[in-house]
């Protein structure tokens, strides 16, 4: 696939704004209900022209939020490098219409300063991310995971200083436990850098943010919530109804274990299939709609390996 000519965004991309966007907590930010995640399919091992086609389709249909992290790829950093190429080739004229996020927290480079939540790591990582993405700033920067060893004040003050240095407009946290979320909310608010959003794993098989009170807290305190892994890495699709395909993520990757496909889960998936069929939907569409129906959810992050897959996911709005 090779895209010809200069990219010009569709003039009708905001025609469905009334149903496409949702306010992020008590902020001035509107996010699309479906946002595009770069965890898979945008790395150095993936065809660049496919990445271009997917992002073009996304933006042409109102998806303004692209979600990245320092170590997305593979290899690490290459999804951000793809974003940099996309900025140079296609999206530079539309920078002010995009809401671009990155994160740091997981392992990125060797040694004691290449992961977790220290000030040194967060600041160095963001500087690297900006270089890879050919950006002066990100719209949103996250602490990607809770660090039980580094004082929370150090991690949070780094986020404050990143905003005040003009390298990020907003800050978020991902997968922090409830008590740490409460501390972060109070700390950041007292320093005039309110917590914009919490990113958590939420789907029909994993409801931890609902069960542990995180989603309720976010809704009550004006913090947005964006869900990742909405399809449980492909489990909540038609993909595994008849076993494990040889070319599936479960067959070839370590993120999704074969042991996850229990008889009980298969029975549940077949029930979902019957319900989805009655509604004229796929399991994936049903799963995405379920997340967006939860009180307090601002947006759901979807990955896409093709334009057609993204088109199907967008149909839930």
C-alpha positions as CSV (number, residue, x, y, z in Angstrom):
1,X,0.0,0.0,0.0
2,X,1.4,3.4,-1.0
3,X,-0.4,6.6,-0.5
4,X,0.0,9.1,-3.3
5,X,0.2,12.9,-3.0
6,X,0.0,15.3,-0.1
7,X,-2.5,14.4,2.7
8,X,-5.4,16.8,3.0
9,X,-7.8,16.0,5.8
10,X,-11.4,15.5,5.1
11,X,-13.4,18.7,5.4
12,X,-16.2,16.8,7.0
13,X,-14.2,15.4,9.8
14,X,-16.1,17.3,12.5
15,X,-19.6,16.9,11.1
16,X,-20.5,14.4,13.8
17,X,-18.9,16.4,16.7
18,X,-22.1,16.3,18.8
19,X,-21.9,12.5,19.2
20,X,-18.2,12.0,18.7
21,X,-16.7,14.0,21.6
22,X,-17.0,13.9,25.4
23,X,-15.7,16.2,28.0
24,X,-12.7,14.9,29.9
25,X,-13.7,15.3,33.6
26,X,-14.1,18.9,34.7
27,X,-11.7,20.3,32.1
28,X,-11.8,22.2,28.9
29,X,-10.7,19.2,26.9
30,X,-13.0,17.2,24.7
31,X,-11.8,13.8,23.6
32,X,-13.2,11.5,21.0
33,X,-15.2,8.6,22.5
34,X,-12.9,6.3,20.5
35,X,-9.2,7.2,20.5
36,X,-6.4,5.5,18.6
37,X,-3.7,3.6,20.6
38,X,-0.2,3.0,19.2
39,X,0.8,0.1,21.5
40,X,0.7,-2.4,18.6
41,X,0.8,-2.0,14.8
42,X,2.8,1.3,14.6
43,X,6.3,0.0,15.4
44,X,9.4,-0.3,13.3
45,X,8.4,-3.8,12.3
46,X,5.1,-2.6,10.9
47,X,4.5,-1.2,7.4
48,X,4.7,2.6,7.5
49,X,2.2,3.1,4.7
50,X,-0.4,1.0,6.7
51,X,0.2,3.3,9.7
52,X,-0.3,6.3,7.5
53,X,-3.6,4.9,6.1
54,X,-4.9,4.1,9.6
55,X,-4.1,7.5,11.0
56,X,-5.5,9.3,7.9
57,X,-8.8,7.4,8.3
58,X,-8.8,8.1,12.0
59,X,-8.3,11.8,11.7
60,X,-10.7,12.1,8.7
61,X,-13.4,10.6,11.0
62,X,-12.8,12.8,14.0
63,X,-10.3,10.8,16.0
64,X,-8.1,13.6,17.3
65,X,-6.4,11.7,20.2
66,X,-3.4,9.5,19.5
67,X,-2.0,7.6,22.5
68,X,1.6,6.6,22.7
69,X,4.3,5.7,25.2
70,X,8.1,5.7,25.2
71,X,8.5,2.0,24.8
72,X,5.7,1.2,22.3
73,X,7.0,-0.6,19.2
74,X,8.6,-2.9,18.8
75,X,11.4,-2.0,19.0
76,X,11.1,0.4,21.9
77,X,10.7,4.0,20.8
78,X,9.7,3.1,17.2
79,X,6.0,3.9,17.6
80,X,7.0,7.4,18.5
81,X,9.4,7.5,15.6
82,X,6.5,6.6,13.4
83,X,4.5,9.4,14.9
84,X,7.4,11.7,14.0
85,X,7.4,10.6,10.4
86,X,3.6,11.1,10.3
87,X,4.0,14.6,11.7
88,X,6.5,15.5,9.0
89,X,4.7,13.8,6.2
90,X,1.1,14.5,7.0
91,X,0.0,16.1,10.2
92,X,2.2,19.1,10.8
93,X,-0.5,21.5,9.4
94,X,-3.0,19.9,11.8
95,X,-0.9,19.9,15.0
96,X,-3.3,22.1,16.9
97,X,-6.2,19.8,16.1
98,X,-4.4,16.8,17.6
99,X,-4.3,15.7,21.2
100,X,-1.1,13.6,21.4
101,X,-0.2,11.6,24.6
102,X,2.9,9.8,25.7
103,X,4.0,8.1,28.9
104,X,7.0,6.9,30.9
105,X,7.1,4.3,33.6
106,X,8.0,0.9,32.2
107,X,11.5,-0.2,31.1
108,X,13.0,1.8,28.3
109,X,16.8,1.7,28.6
110,X,19.3,-0.2,30.7
111,X,20.4,0.8,34.1
112,X,18.8,2.2,37.2
113,X,17.4,5.4,35.5
114,X,15.6,3.6,32.6
115,X,12.2,2.8,34.3
116,X,9.8,3.5,37.2
117,X,9.0,7.0,38.5
118,X,12.1,9.0,39.4
119,X,12.3,12.6,38.3
120,X,15.4,11.8,36.3
121,X,13.7,9.0,34.3
122,X,10.5,10.9,33.6
123,X,12.2,14.1,32.4
124,X,14.8,12.3,30.4
125,X,12.2,10.0,28.8
126,X,9.9,12.9,27.8
127,X,12.9,14.7,26.2
128,X,13.6,11.6,24.2
129,X,10.0,11.2,23.2
130,X,9.7,14.7,21.9
131,X,12.7,14.2,19.8
132,X,11.4,11.0,18.3
133,X,8.0,12.5,17.6
134,X,9.4,15.8,16.2
135,X,7.3,17.7,18.7
136,X,7.9,20.7,20.9
137,X,5.4,19.5,23.5
138,X,2.9,16.7,24.1
139,X,-0.7,17.5,25.0
140,X,-0.7,14.9,27.7
141,X,2.0,13.1,29.6
142,X,1.4,10.2,31.9
143,X,3.2,8.4,34.7
144,X,2.7,5.0,33.1
145,X,2.7,3.0,36.2
146,X,2.7,3.3,40.0
147,X,6.1,3.1,41.6
148,X,6.0,1.7,45.1
149,X,9.6,2.7,45.9
150,X,9.9,6.3,44.7
151,X,8.2,8.9,46.9
152,X,5.0,9.9,45.2
153,X,5.9,13.6,45.8
154,X,9.0,13.1,43.5
155,X,7.0,11.6,40.7
156,X,4.2,14.1,40.9
157,X,6.5,17.1,41.2
158,X,8.2,16.0,38.1
159,X,4.8,16.1,36.3
160,X,4.2,19.5,37.7
161,X,7.5,20.8,36.5
162,X,7.1,19.2,33.1
163,X,3.9,21.2,32.6
164,X,5.5,24.4,33.9
165,X,8.4,23.9,31.5
166,X,6.0,23.8,28.6
167,X,6.7,20.2,27.6
168,X,3.2,19.0,28.3
169,X,-0.1,20.8,28.6
170,X,-1.8,18.2,30.9
171,X,-0.8,15.2,33.0
172,X,-2.3,11.8,33.7
173,X,-1.6,8.6,35.6
174,X,-2.1,5.0,34.6
175,X,-2.8,2.0,36.8
176,X,-2.2,3.7,40.1
177,X,-4.0,2.2,43.1
178,X,-6.9,4.1,44.6
179,X,-5.1,5.6,47.6
180,X,-2.2,6.8,45.4
181,X,-4.7,8.3,42.9
182,X,-6.3,10.2,45.8
183,X,-2.9,11.5,46.9
184,X,-2.0,12.5,43.3
185,X,-5.3,14.3,42.8
186,X,-4.7,16.4,45.9
187,X,-1.0,17.0,45.3
188,X,-1.4,18.1,41.7
189,X,-4.5,20.2,42.4
190,X,-2.7,22.1,45.1
191,X,0.0,23.0,42.6
192,X,-2.4,24.2,39.9
193,X,-1.7,21.3,37.6
194,X,-4.9,19.3,38.0
195,X,-5.0,15.6,37.1
196,X,-6.7,15.5,33.7
197,X,-7.2,11.8,33.2
198,X,-6.7,8.3,34.6
199,X,-5.9,5.5,32.1
200,X,-7.0,2.1,33.3
201,X,-7.6,-1.4,32.0
202,X,-11.3,-1.9,31.7
203,X,-13.3,-4.5,29.7
204,X,-16.1,-7.0,30.1
205,X,-13.6,-9.5,31.5
206,X,-11.6,-7.2,33.7
207,X,-13.5,-4.6,35.7
208,X,-10.9,-3.7,38.3
209,X,-11.3,0.1,38.1
210,X,-15.0,-0.4,38.8
211,X,-14.5,-2.9,41.6
212,X,-11.8,-1.0,43.4
213,X,-13.4,2.4,43.3
214,X,-11.1,4.1,40.8
215,X,-13.8,4.9,38.2
216,X,-16.2,6.2,40.8
217,X,-13.5,8.4,42.3
218,X,-12.6,9.9,38.9
219,X,-16.2,10.7,38.1
220,X,-16.8,12.3,41.5
221,X,-13.7,14.4,41.4
222,X,-13.8,15.6,37.8
223,X,-11.0,13.4,36.5
224,X,-11.4,11.8,33.0
225,X,-11.1,8.1,32.5
226,X,-9.8,6.4,29.4
227,X,-10.0,2.6,29.0
228,X,-7.2,0.5,27.4
229,X,-7.4,-3.2,26.4
230,X,-11.1,-2.9,25.7
231,X,-11.2,-6.2,23.8
232,X,-8.9,-8.0,26.3
233,X,-6.2,-8.3,23.6
234,X,-8.6,-10.0,21.2
235,X,-10.4,-12.3,23.6
236,X,-13.6,-10.2,23.3
237,X,-13.9,-10.9,19.5
238,X,-15.0,-13.7,17.3
239,X,-11.3,-14.7,17.0
240,X,-11.2,-17.5,19.6
241,X,-14.7,-19.0,19.4
242,X,-13.5,-22.1,17.7
243,X,-10.0,-22.5,19.2
244,X,-6.7,-20.7,18.8
245,X,-5.8,-19.7,15.2
246,X,-2.1,-20.3,14.4
247,X,-1.7,-16.6,13.3
248,X,-3.4,-15.2,16.4
249,X,-1.9,-13.1,19.2
250,X,-2.4,-15.9,21.6
251,X,-0.4,-18.3,19.5
252,X,2.6,-16.0,19.0
253,X,2.8,-13.5,21.8
254,X,3.6,-13.6,25.5
255,X,1.0,-10.9,26.4
256,X,-1.9,-13.3,25.9
257,X,-1.5,-16.8,27.4
258,X,-3.2,-19.9,26.0
259,X,-4.3,-20.8,29.5
260,X,-6.6,-17.7,29.5
261,X,-9.0,-19.5,27.1
262,X,-10.7,-21.6,29.7
263,X,-13.9,-23.6,29.1
264,X,-15.8,-21.1,31.2
265,X,-14.5,-18.2,29.2
266,X,-15.4,-20.0,25.9
267,X,-19.0,-20.5,27.2
268,X,-19.2,-16.8,28.1
269,X,-17.9,-15.8,24.7
270,X,-20.5,-17.9,22.9
271,X,-23.2,-16.2,25.1
272,X,-21.8,-12.8,24.0
273,X,-21.9,-14.0,20.4
274,X,-25.6,-14.9,20.7
275,X,-26.4,-11.5,22.2
276,X,-24.4,-9.6,19.6
277,X,-26.0,-11.5,16.8
278,X,-29.4,-10.6,18.1
279,X,-28.4,-6.9,17.9
280,X,-26.7,-7.2,14.6
281,X,-23.3,-6.5,16.1
282,X,-20.0,-8.3,16.6
283,X,-18.6,-9.2,20.0
284,X,-16.0,-6.5,19.7
285,X,-18.7,-3.8,19.0
286,X,-20.7,-5.0,21.9
287,X,-17.6,-4.9,24.2
288,X,-16.7,-1.4,23.1
289,X,-20.3,-0.1,23.6
290,X,-20.4,-1.7,27.1
291,X,-17.3,0.4,28.1
292,X,-18.7,3.6,26.7
293,X,-22.0,3.0,28.6
294,X,-20.2,3.0,31.9
295,X,-20.6,6.2,34.0
296,X,-17.4,8.2,34.2
297,X,-15.7,6.8,31.1
298,X,-14.5,9.5,28.7
299,X,-12.9,7.5,25.9
300,X,-11.9,4.0,24.9
301,X,-8.5,3.3,23.3
302,X,-8.6,1.0,20.3
303,X,-5.7,-0.5,18.3
304,X,-6.1,-1.2,14.6
305,X,-4.2,-3.4,12.2
306,X,-6.2,-2.2,9.3
307,X,-8.5,0.7,8.2
308,X,-11.4,-1.8,8.0
309,X,-10.9,-2.8,11.7
310,X,-10.9,0.8,12.8
311,X,-14.0,1.5,10.7
312,X,-15.8,-1.3,12.5
313,X,-14.7,-0.1,15.9
314,X,-15.8,3.5,15.1
315,X,-19.3,2.3,14.3
316,X,-20.2,2.0,18.0
317,X,-20.4,5.8,18.3
